Amino acid sequence: MPAENFTVTPYAVEGDVDYDRLRDQFGADRLTHEQKTRFPDPGHPLVRRDVFYAERDIDSFLEAANGGKAHSIVTGRGPSGPMHIGHIFPFYFAKYLQEQTGALVYIPLSDDEKHFVKEKSLDEISDYTRQNLRDLLAVGFDPDRTRIIVDTADADVVYPLAASFAKEVTQSTVDATYGEPENIGLSFYPAVQATHLLLPQLVDGRHPTLVPIAVDQDPHVRVCRDIAAKQRYDVAKPGALLSKFLPSLDGPGKMSTSDDAPSILLSDDRETVVDKIHTYAYSGGQASIEEHRAKGGDPEVDVAYLFLYYFFEESDERIEQLAAAYREGTLLSGELKEVAAERIADFLADHQERRAALGSLEEELSGYRLTEAERQSARRRAGYPDNALSQQ
């Protein structure tokens, strides 16, 4: 599919994405060098290397984060399958910001949405939700400054807020933003997503909120910002940090567990990671060793290099060395794959060790749940009495 013909929505990514054109279509701003320098030193590779490449209202968040004022991060998960490495890097980015700035982190799991869009039963979605929760807990967030919300389990707070916000969104807006929904659940879901993004402010009062997400999720932010602009809600429009897609193993594009392209799962052991990288990772090298030595390779399309560049190699100096050696032909494609496979396997081994050390899910999750006082605060700020039934 040619570059001028691509589709990016929260539910489908097709074609060769032109990120600059997409940013213009969505009306987002380019993340500037000056803005990057305002992230906590030494900065994060996802920011330094333009993986997060576009933004909305990030300045107010950075000002609050650097000034010791209240600020929060919202980044969620749709539990429709096992998590892969493309799913997890926004959460490790959120953890980095939490450690550096003390940010509140809210993690919503949209199990209801995945039931609307996937051919999976509620039991299947529930099983994936539990699996995904263990992976999110393994990241190591501070429970005192982190809240995890599951839509169906926390319906007592999610639904009243979503019902309030739903009145602010017309069906024509939903159709124009997302396309015609397949069912009424998807028509309603933007109000639930707005609840996710505004919940930190509804619990703790007005403050800057940042949503670090892949660019295909930006329509949710746009609808939420329209709701936040209504005078009846004392909340600031959430800001956004929009990322490019981690490439699939078979070439640059979105890594997905829902198509035929293989993915590196968080549960993969070292042998599996090595095998997937060597067997499937698209190479920017030449057809033969001799030709590669003579002409060099192209790191910009080499998936092993891109994995290192996006997330798995912290050192900018090392990244530049690998790229230079690959272009010169002194570093072979197989050797570059070995470097990437080992870095990814090391990362996953550490993650899996923390996951295995967790106790029961109910016990581990208890410290991350909204308290009753927080639930009441959110409902009250959305216009609901503390106990609607007691008012009858």
N, C-alpha and C positions, 0 to 999 in steps of 0.2 A: 504494500500500500504506500503510495507516495507521501512525502512529508507534508504536503499541503492538505492531505486527507487523513486526519486523525480525530479520534473521539476520546474525550476524557470526562467521565462523570464518576460519582461515588460508586457506581455499580458496573462500569465497563471502561476499560482502557484498550483502545485499538489503534493500530497504525504506528508510524514513526513520529513520536511526539517532538514537536518544536517547542522547547520550554519558554523561549522568549515570546513567541507568538501566543502561547497559552497564558502566560502572565498578562499580556496585554488584553487578551479576550476576557480574562477573569477580573481585570481592573486592579491587580495587585501591583506593588512597587518592587523594584529591584533592591535587594539587600546590599547596601553600600559598604565600602571599605571602612568608612568612619563608624558605621553601626557595628561592624564586626569587631572593631578594636574595643568596643565598650562591653563586650562579653568578658567574664572573669578570666584573667590570665591563667594559663597560656592560651586560652581559647580551646574550642573543641574542633577536631578535624572536620566534623560535619558542617561547621560554620566557616572555618578557615578555608576550606576547599570548595566552597560554593555548592555543596550538596543541598544545604538549605540556601536557596538562591533568591527567594522572594519573600515579601513580608507585608503585613498590614498593621499599622499603628504600633510598631515595636518600640518606638522611642519612649513611650510612657512606661512600658514594662522595664526597659533598661534603666531608666531614671529611678524607678522605685527599687529595683534590685540593687543598684549601686548606692542608693541613698539609705538603705536599711529600712525602707517602708514596706508595707504589706504588698505582696504580689503573689500570684499563683500561676500554675501550669495545669492545663487539662490536655491529656492525650489518652485515647481509649483504644479499645479492642473489640472487634466483632468476632465472637467465638464460633466460627463455622468450620474449624478444622484445627489440626495441630499447628503450632507456631513455628515459623521458619526465621532465618536470620534477617530477612527483610522486615518482619514484624517487630523485632525486638529493639532495633537501634534507637527508635524514638524514646523508648522507656529508659535506656541507659543514658541518653542525652538528658532526659528529665531528671534522672538521678544525679547527674553531674551538676546541673543547675541547682538542685536542692542542696547538694553538699557545699557548693560555692557561695550561694546567696541566701540559703534558708527558705527557699520558696515552698509554699504549700503545693502539693501535687494531688490532683484529683484524677482518678482512673476509672472511667465508666466502661462497663461491658454491655454492649447492645445485643443481648441475646434475643430480644424480641425482634429487632430489625432482621437478624439473620434468619429467623423463622419466616419472615415475610419474603425474603429474596432467595432463599436456598431451598432446594428440594430435600429438606431434612426434617425429621420429626422433632418434636419438642424434647424427647428423651435424648436424641443425638446431640442437639444443641446444648442440653444440660450437661452431658458428659464432656463435651469440648470446653464448656465454660469452666468446669472444675479443673480440667487439665491446664487450660490457659492461666487460671488463677495461680496455680502452683508455679508456673514459669514467671509470672509477674512478681510473685512474692520472692522468688529466687534472685531478682534484681537487687534487692536489699535496700528498699526505701525506708526512710525514717517513719515508723508508725505514728509518731506524735504529729507529724506534718504531712501525712498522706491519708487520703480517703479513697477506698475502692467501692464503687457502686455497681450493682448488677440490676438491670432494669426490672426484671420480674421479681427479684428478691427484695428490692427497695421500692416497690410500687407505691408504698404509703407516702413517699416524698416525691418520687418521679412523676407519678400520674397527676396529682393535683397541680404541680407546676406546669406540666405539659398541657393540661387542659386549659390553664390560663393563657399560655403562650399561643395555643392553637387558634384562639379567637383572633389573633393579630395577623394570621397568615391566610391569604385567600387560596382557593384551589388553582386559580390562574397563575399565581406566583409559583406554586409547587410545580405546575406543568411547565412553566417557562424555565424554571431552574433545573429540574431533573428530567424532564420529559414526562409523558403521561404515565402515571404509576400503574403497576400491574394489579394492585389491590388497595383497599382503603387503609390497610396498615401502613403502607408506604406513603400514602397521602398524609397521614397523621405523624409519621416519624420525624419530620423536621422540627416539630414542636418538642419531641423527646430529646432530639439532639441539642436544641436550644437550652433545654433544662440542664443537660450535661455541661454545656459551656458556661452557663451563668450560675451554676450551683455554688462555686466557691464564694461569689459575691453575695448570694442570697443567704449563705450561712454566716459569713464574716463581715459583711458590709462592702461597700463600693471600693474597688481597688483594681489595678491593672491585672489582666489575665492574658496569658500567652498560650496559644494552641499550636504546638509543633506537630505538623501532620504532613503526609504526602499530599501533593498538589491536587490529586483527584478528590480529596475531601473538602476542598475549599468551598464548594457550594453550601455546605452546612454552615460554615462560618458566615457567609454572606447573608443567609436568611436570619441567622441569630443576631447579627449586627443590626439588621432592620428592626427586629423585635426590641433589642436593647435601646434603640433610639426613641422608643415610645416614652412619653413623659411619665406614664404611670409606674414605670419601674426605675428605681434608683440604682441603676447599674451602669457601668462603663461598657462600651462596645469591646468585646474580646478582640485582642490582637492575634495575629497568626504568623507563623514561620513555616513557609511552604518548601517542601523538599522535592527533589527529583526522585525517581524510582530506582531502588537497587536493581541492577540488571538480573535477568534470569540467567541460568547457566548457559543457555544456548544463544545468548547474545544480548546486547543492550536492550532494555525494556523492563517491564514490571515483573518481578519475581512473584509467582502465584502458586498456591496449592490447588487451584481450581481448574487448571488446564493441563495440557500434556507435558509442559516443561518441567523437568525435575527441579526440586528445591532442596536446599540444605536445611533440614529440620533441627530444631533445638535439641532433639533427642538423639541425633545421629552420633555414633561413636567415631573415634579417630579413623578407623579403617574405612568406614562408610564415607566420611568426608573426603579422604584421600581418593577413594575410588570415584566419587561423583565429580570431583574437580578434574582428575586426569581423564575421565571418560567423556564428560559432557561439557566442560567449560570451554566456551568459544575462544579460539586463539587468534591473536593479532599477528602471529608469526608467519613465516614463509613455509612453503610446501616441503622443503628439505633443509637439513642442517646446513648444507653448503650454501644454499640460497639465503638462508637466514643470516649466516655469518657475513655474507657479502652485502645484503640489502638492509638487514635489520628488521625489526617488527614494529607494530603500531600499538603502543600501550593504550591509546584512547578507545580502542574497541576490544581490547583483550580483557575478558571477564575476570581472570585471576588478578590482574593488575587493578581493575576497577574495584574489586572487593577490598583489596588492600587500601586503595585510595579513599574509598568512601568511609571506611570504619575500622578496619582491622590492623592498620599500621599507624601508630601514633606519631612517629617521627617524620616531619616534613623532609628532612635531609635524606632519610632512608628512601622515602617515596621518590624523590628526585633522582637518587642514585639508581634505583631500579628502572625508572623510565629511561634514563640516559643509556644504561647498559643494554636495555632491550632494543632501543632505537639503533644502537651501534652494532648490534648483533653479537655482542659478547655474552649476553644473557639469553639462554635458549627458552623457548616456550615451556618445555617440560620443567626446567629449573624454576621458572617463575611460578608455575603451578605448584611446585613443591613448597615454595615459600608461603604462598597463599593458603594451601591446605594445612600446613603446620600452624599458622597463626589462627586460622578459624577453629581448628581442632583444639588448640590450647584454650581459646576463649570458651568454647562449648564445654570443655572438661571442667573448667572453673564454675561455669553456670550450673552444670549438672551436679556438681558436688554440693553446691549450696541448695539446690532443689532437693537432693536426696536427704539433706540434713533437716528438712522441714518436718514438723510434727503433723498432726491431723489438720486437714484444711480448715475445719471449723475453728480449731484452737488458734491457728496461725492468723486466720482472717479476722478474728474478733477484734484485734487491736486497730484494724484499719476501717472498721465500719463506722458509719455516721452515728453519733450519739443521739439520744432522744432530744437533748437540748438543741443540737444542730438541726435535726429534722424539724423541730418546731420553729426555729429561727427561719429556715428556708420557706416553710409554708406561710409563716406570718408575713415575710417580706413580699411574697407573691400575692398577698391579699386574702389569705385564708385565716380564719380564727384558730386559736390553739387546738380546740376540739370542736369541730363542726357539729357533732351530734349533741354536745352539751348545750348548744345554743337553741335547740328546738323546744 
